[in-house]
C-alpha cells in the first residue's frame, strides 16, 4: 500500500518516528504470491473504514518473510528479513506484530517479549479491524484479545 512506511529498516527508528506522530508501530509480514496476503490487500485494506483507521493510528512496516533486505532489530542486531522472521517466530503470512509505544518498553526484552499483540491469521474484516482498535485502546494491558472482542460485540 502506498501508505506503508518508507522504512530504512531500522525498527527502533521506525518506532520512535511513529511515537512522535502519536501512532503505534506494526510490522506486517507478507510473501509475494500469498493468497491470504492478496485477500488482505484486496478486501480488508481496500475498505476505506479499515484503511483509514490504520493510517490514522499506526505506522506499518512491510517485511517479506523470505526476504533478504537487512533489517536492524530494536536491539541493534542486523539480519536479513527471513532471519528476523525466524527470530520472532513468524511462520506464516500475513502476520502482523504490534509493538509498545516506546523503545523503553522494549529495552532489555528478548524478541519473544517485545510484542504487545500479534495477528497471525487473516480473520474476517471486522475482527481484523478490531485487533487494531484493541492495540490502539491498549486493551492488551487488561485482557486477552478474545475477551476484549467479546465485550465489544
Backbone as CSV, one residue per row, in Angstrom:
resi,resn,N_x,N_y,N_z,CA_x,CA_y,CA_z,C_x,C_y,C_z
1,UNK,0.847,-1.175,0.000,0.000,0.000,0.000,0.895,1.241,0.000
2,UNK,0.446,2.255,-0.662,1.263,3.464,-0.763,1.381,4.203,0.563
3,UNK,0.596,3.834,1.554,0.681,4.498,2.859,1.520,3.728,3.875
4,UNK,2.100,2.597,3.475,3.048,1.920,4.368,4.260,2.831,4.566
5,UNK,4.947,2.659,5.664,6.117,3.465,5.975,7.245,3.156,4.984
6,UNK,7.866,4.201,4.492,9.060,4.039,3.657,10.235,3.897,4.626
7,UNK,10.351,2.716,5.180,11.295,2.450,6.250,12.725,2.301,5.734
8,UNK,13.671,2.749,6.559,15.085,2.480,6.301,15.478,1.171,6.965
9,UNK,14.476,0.435,7.454,14.631,-0.876,8.078,15.452,-0.825,9.364
10,UNK,15.248,0.246,10.110,15.809,0.431,11.450,14.590,0.474,12.385
11,UNK,14.236,-0.664,12.987,12.977,-0.751,13.719,12.873,0.220,14.893
12,UNK,13.965,0.460,15.595,13.916,1.418,16.716,13.578,2.817,16.206
13,UNK,14.146,3.191,15.075,13.837,4.500,14.488,12.386,4.553,14.018
14,UNK,11.905,3.455,13.423,10.515,3.414,12.971,9.557,3.563,14.147
15,UNK,9.874,2.914,15.268,9.031,3.014,16.456,9.057,4.450,16.996
16,UNK,10.232,5.046,17.063,10.353,6.419,17.562,9.612,7.398,16.652
17,UNK,9.733,7.208,15.337,9.037,8.083,14.385,7.528,7.971,14.548
18,UNK,7.036,6.743,14.699,5.598,6.539,14.895,5.136,7.246,16.171
19,UNK,5.890,7.072,17.252,5.522,7.682,18.533,5.490,9.203,18.429
20,UNK,6.419,9.771,17.690,6.463,11.223,17.507,5.172,11.744,16.887
21,UNK,4.563,10.932,16.039,3.318,11.322,15.371,2.080,10.797,16.102
22,UNK,2.266,10.245,17.316,1.144,9.735,18.086,0.579,8.441,17.537
23,UNK,1.417,7.675,16.837,0.971,6.414,16.246,1.690,5.239,16.884
24,UNK,1.219,4.050,16.576,1.837,2.807,17.018,2.527,2.161,15.830
25,UNK,3.553,1.360,16.110,4.272,0.641,15.063,3.750,-0.785,14.966
26,UNK,3.486,-1.208,13.736,3.125,-2.593,13.459,3.982,-3.072,12.296
27,UNK,4.470,-4.295,12.397,5.229,-4.905,11.308,4.322,-5.937,10.661
28,UNK,4.128,-5.766,9.370,3.300,-6.674,8.584,4.215,-7.573,7.766
29,UNK,4.137,-8.869,8.023,4.921,-9.858,7.293,4.082,-10.413,6.158
30,UNK,4.617,-10.341,4.951,3.920,-10.850,3.787,4.829,-11.728,2.949
31,UNK,4.283,-12.189,1.855,5.000,-13.058,0.923,4.369,-12.897,-0.446
32,UNK,5.189,-12.625,-1.433,4.687,-12.487,-2.800,3.970,-13.783,-3.206
33,UNK,2.776,-13.649,-3.737,2.005,-14.810,-4.171,1.146,-15.437,-3.083
34,UNK,1.198,-14.926,-1.885,0.415,-15.466,-0.762,-1.067,-15.124,-0.975
35,UNK,-1.937,-16.140,-1.095,-3.370,-15.871,-1.317,-4.020,-15.066,-0.179
36,UNK,-3.663,-15.355,1.062,-4.234,-14.609,2.185,-3.752,-13.162,2.181
37,UNK,-2.504,-12.943,1.795,-1.977,-11.568,1.708,-2.734,-10.791,0.634
38,UNK,-2.963,-11.448,-0.494,-3.710,-10.804,-1.579,-5.113,-10.440,-1.088
39,UNK,-5.772,-11.370,-0.402,-7.119,-11.091,0.131,-7.077,-9.921,1.117
40,UNK,-6.065,-9.900,1.964,-5.950,-8.812,2.937,-5.879,-7.461,2.210
41,UNK,-5.086,-7.396,1.147,-4.948,-6.137,0.407,-6.197,-5.813,-0.421
42,UNK,-6.786,-6.811,-1.028,-7.935,-6.576,-1.909,-9.252,-6.396,-1.167
43,UNK,-9.373,-6.954,0.029,-10.626,-6.869,0.777,-10.464,-5.992,2.017
44,UNK,-9.663,-6.430,2.956,-9.529,-5.741,4.241,-8.977,-4.317,4.073
45,UNK,-7.833,-4.202,3.427,-7.190,-2.894,3.314,-7.784,-2.033,2.211
46,UNK,-8.646,-2.604,1.387,-9.354,-1.821,0.373,-10.592,-1.153,0.960
47,UNK,-10.995,-1.585,2.148,-12.140,-0.999,2.835,-11.700,0.343,3.417
48,UNK,-12.316,1.453,2.998,-11.883,2.775,3.474,-11.946,2.944,4.989
49,UNK,-12.902,2.290,5.638,-13.008,2.395,7.101,-11.800,1.743,7.765
50,UNK,-11.452,0.544,7.314,-10.313,-0.174,7.889,-9.015,0.556,7.565
51,UNK,-8.800,0.870,6.293,-7.561,1.532,5.887,-7.411,2.885,6.572
52,UNK,-8.496,3.627,6.672,-8.438,4.940,7.318,-8.065,4.840,8.782
53,UNK,-8.665,3.882,9.486,-8.348,3.709,10.902,-6.871,3.348,11.084
54,UNK,-6.397,2.422,10.283,-5.000,2.005,10.401,-4.072,3.168,10.071
55,UNK,-4.316,3.870,8.980,-3.466,5.016,8.604,-3.446,6.081,9.698
56,UNK,-4.594,6.312,10.335,-4.684,7.349,11.367,-3.944,6.989,12.648
57,UNK,-3.834,5.690,12.955,-3.323,5.285,14.263,-2.051,4.442,14.250
58,UNK,-1.627,3.995,13.078,-0.484,3.088,13.002,0.457,3.450,11.867
59,UNK,1.729,3.157,12.077,2.714,3.125,11.000,2.960,1.651,10.719
60,UNK,2.835,1.266,9.464,3.013,-0.123,9.063,4.324,-0.266,8.302
61,UNK,5.181,-1.146,8.790,6.410,-1.517,8.081,6.149,-2.894,7.485
62,UNK,6.297,-2.992,6.177,6.033,-4.251,5.469,7.342,-4.981,5.231
63,UNK,7.423,-6.220,5.726,8.611,-7.053,5.527,8.219,-8.350,4.829
64,UNK,9.191,-8.941,4.152,8.995,-10.181,3.407,9.542,-11.345,4.230
65,UNK,8.698,-12.318,4.520,9.082,-13.438,5.379,10.260,-14.244,4.815
66,UNK,10.500,-14.188,3.522,11.653,-14.874,2.923,12.619,-13.872,2.297
67,UNK,12.483,-12.595,2.661,13.284,-11.529,2.072,14.720,-11.504,2.551
68,UNK,15.523,-10.785,1.787,16.953,-10.712,2.101,17.413,-9.304,2.465
69,UNK,16.496,-8.332,2.502,16.919,-6.985,2.905,17.389,-7.027,4.352
70,UNK,18.424,-6.278,4.642,18.949,-6.265,6.006,18.132,-5.304,6.865
71,UNK,17.697,-5.809,8.024,16.885,-5.043,8.968,17.660,-4.942,10.270
72,UNK,17.586,-3.775,10.898,18.181,-3.614,12.220,17.065,-3.728,13.246
73,UNK,17.161,-4.769,14.080,16.159,-5.017,15.112,16.285,-3.952,16.205
74,UNK,15.338,-3.931,17.113,15.298,-2.932,18.172,16.562,-2.914,19.015
75,UNK,17.220,-4.060,19.159,18.424,-4.146,19.987,19.710,-3.906,19.204
76,UNK,19.602,-3.504,17.940,20.775,-3.215,17.124,21.262,-4.397,16.297
77,UNK,20.695,-5.566,16.485,21.084,-6.732,15.698,20.637,-6.538,14.258
78,UNK,21.580,-6.744,13.332,21.276,-6.603,11.904,21.209,-7.988,11.272
79,UNK,20.113,-8.256,10.576,19.964,-9.547,9.923,18.956,-9.457,8.785
80,UNK,19.024,-10.400,7.838,18.062,-10.396,6.726,16.638,-10.609,7.236
81,UNK,15.680,-10.128,6.463,14.266,-10.250,6.837,13.909,-11.679,7.242
82,UNK,14.304,-12.660,6.437,13.915,-14.046,6.730,14.471,-14.517,8.068
83,UNK,15.667,-14.044,8.443,16.217,-14.421,9.753,15.516,-13.667,10.876
84,UNK,15.118,-12.430,10.606,14.355,-11.671,11.597,13.002,-12.352,11.837
85,UNK,12.379,-12.825,10.767,11.114,-13.549,10.909,11.307,-14.765,11.813
86,UNK,12.374,-15.515,11.590,12.655,-16.690,12.434,12.902,-16.266,13.879
87,UNK,13.622,-15.177,14.048,13.942,-14.685,15.395,12.675,-14.404,16.201
88,UNK,11.649,-13.933,15.503,10.380,-13.609,16.159,9.356,-14.734,16.072
89,UNK,9.726,-15.845,15.492,8.800,-16.962,15.398,7.660,-16.725,14.422
90,UNK,7.906,-15.893,13.421,6.897,-15.646,12.389,7.012,-16.769,11.371
91,UNK,5.934,-17.525,11.211,5.984,-18.717,10.360,5.009,-18.692,9.199
92,UNK,4.064,-17.768,9.206,3.043,-17.733,8.171,2.746,-16.287,7.791
93,UNK,2.114,-16.136,6.648,1.738,-14.798,6.186,0.251,-14.784,5.861
94,UNK,-0.392,-13.645,6.068,0.162,-12.468,6.722,0.214,-12.638,8.244
95,UNK,1.219,-12.050,8.838,1.332,-11.936,10.291,1.593,-10.469,10.588
96,UNK,0.906,-9.945,11.582,1.115,-8.555,11.991,1.551,-8.547,13.444
97,UNK,2.713,-7.943,13.680,3.236,-7.772,15.034,2.967,-6.339,15.481
98,UNK,2.464,-6.186,16.681,2.203,-4.865,17.255,3.188,-4.645,18.396
99,UNK,3.806,-3.478,18.414,4.844,-3.197,19.405,4.422,-2.089,20.364
100,UNK,5.091,-2.003,21.528,4.768,-0.965,22.510,4.945,0.437,21.933
101,UNK,4.525,1.402,22.698,4.580,2.792,22.253,5.976,3.404,22.305
102,UNK,6.876,2.807,23.065,8.203,3.412,23.201,9.289,2.344,23.193
103,UNK,10.476,2.778,22.838,11.632,1.872,22.824,11.975,1.440,24.245
104,UNK,11.665,2.280,25.238,11.937,1.933,26.635,11.152,0.691,27.059
105,UNK,9.968,0.509,26.489,9.137,-0.650,26.832,9.684,-1.943,26.215
106,UNK,10.616,-1.801,25.284,11.212,-2.964,24.616,12.597,-3.274,25.174
107,UNK,13.269,-2.250,25.654,14.659,-2.378,26.102,14.853,-3.552,27.054
108,UNK,15.853,-4.359,26.755,16.214,-5.474,27.606,15.349,-6.710,27.450
109,UNK,14.314,-6.631,26.640,13.436,-7.789,26.451,13.914,-8.635,25.275
110,UNK,13.786,-9.945,25.393,14.117,-10.806,24.248,13.037,-10.628,23.172
111,UNK,13.328,-11.009,21.937,12.335,-10.844,20.867,10.942,-11.363,21.222
112,UNK,10.846,-12.499,21.866,9.539,-13.075,22.198,8.740,-12.208,23.167
113,UNK,9.380,-11.303,23.876,8.689,-10.467,24.849,8.487,-9.034,24.420
114,UNK,8.742,-8.726,23.163,8.653,-7.338,22.706,7.274,-6.931,22.206
115,UNK,6.528,-7.856,21.662,5.218,-7.530,21.088,4.181,-7.320,22.189
116,UNK,3.203,-6.467,21.883,2.057,-6.356,22.783,0.895,-7.182,22.251
117,UNK,0.921,-7.486,20.958,-0.115,-8.315,20.334,0.397,-8.810,18.989
118,UNK,-0.261,-9.869,18.516,0.088,-10.438,17.209,-1.180,-10.961,16.553
119,UNK,-1.293,-10.680,15.271,-2.364,-11.239,14.458,-1.684,-12.188,13.483
120,UNK,-1.814,-13.494,13.736,-1.079,-14.495,12.972,-1.959,-15.242,11.985
121,UNK,-3.128,-14.724,11.730,-4.035,-15.290,10.737,-4.707,-14.125,10.032
122,UNK,-5.536,-14.431,9.077,-6.325,-13.378,8.441,-7.790,-13.619,8.774
123,UNK,-8.264,-12.972,9.831,-9.675,-13.132,10.202,-10.561,-12.321,9.251
124,UNK,-11.838,-12.395,9.470,-12.767,-11.580,8.690,-12.476,-10.100,8.964
125,UNK,-12.864,-9.221,8.042,-12.525,-7.800,8.174,-12.884,-7.153,9.512
126,UNK,-14.044,-7.468,10.072,-14.435,-6.837,11.337,-13.484,-7.205,12.469
127,UNK,-13.045,-8.441,12.524,-12.112,-8.884,13.565,-10.720,-8.307,13.291
128,UNK,-10.345,-8.221,12.029,-9.075,-7.612,11.636,-9.007,-6.176,12.166
129,UNK,-10.032,-5.393,11.895,-10.083,-4.019,12.385,-10.111,-3.984,13.907
130,UNK,-10.840,-4.902,14.517,-10.928,-4.939,15.977,-9.560,-5.109,16.614
131,UNK,-8.676,-5.896,16.003,-7.333,-6.064,16.571,-6.586,-4.732,16.592
132,UNK,-6.694,-3.955,15.549,-6.046,-2.641,15.534,-6.667,-1.734,16.601
133,UNK,-7.963,-1.801,16.766,-8.625,-0.998,17.807,-8.204,-1.444,19.204
134,UNK,-8.075,-2.739,19.379,-7.621,-3.317,20.658,-6.241,-2.779,21.031
135,UNK,-5.321,-2.781,20.080,-3.971,-2.288,20.357,-4.004,-0.788,20.609
136,UNK,-4.731,-0.052,19.788,-4.807,1.398,19.969,-5.394,1.752,21.334
137,UNK,-6.398,0.989,21.777,-7.035,1.234,23.074,-6.237,0.647,24.243
138,UNK,-5.119,-0.023,23.939,-4.279,-0.678,24.940,-5.044,-1.741,25.715
139,UNK,-5.950,-2.402,25.017,-6.718,-3.477,25.630,-5.847,-4.598,26.143
140,UNK,-4.688,-4.780,25.541,-3.749,-5.833,25.954,-3.254,-5.632,27.374
141,UNK,-3.415,-4.447,27.931,-2.948,-4.209,29.304,-3.902,-4.789,30.341
142,UNK,-5.133,-5.114,29.911,-6.115,-5.602,30.872,-6.671,-6.982,30.584
143,UNK,-6.678,-7.393,29.302,-7.272,-8.686,28.978,-6.825,-9.183,27.615
144,UNK,-6.918,-10.481,27.398,-6.599,-11.046,26.089,-7.569,-10.522,25.017
145,UNK,-7.117,-10.529,23.776,-7.918,-10.019,22.667,-9.289,-10.678,22.595
146,UNK,-9.349,-11.981,22.757,-10.615,-12.699,22.625,-11.645,-12.199,23.639
147,UNK,-11.228,-11.964,24.865,-12.139,-11.447,25.895,-12.561,-10.016,25.563
148,UNK,-11.612,-9.207,25.132,-11.896,-7.824,24.753,-12.892,-7.794,23.603
149,UNK,-12.669,-8.654,22.618,-13.534,-8.713,21.436,-14.966,-9.099,21.826
150,UNK,-15.117,-10.040,22.726,-16.462,-10.447,23.173,-17.191,-9.292,23.838
151,UNK,-16.456,-8.511,24.603,-17.084,-7.361,25.278,-17.498,-6.279,24.284
152,UNK,-16.856,-6.218,23.129,-17.176,-5.204,22.121,-18.439,-5.558,21.321
153,UNK,-18.771,-6.845,21.321,-19.922,-7.302,20.499,-21.250,-6.859,21.045
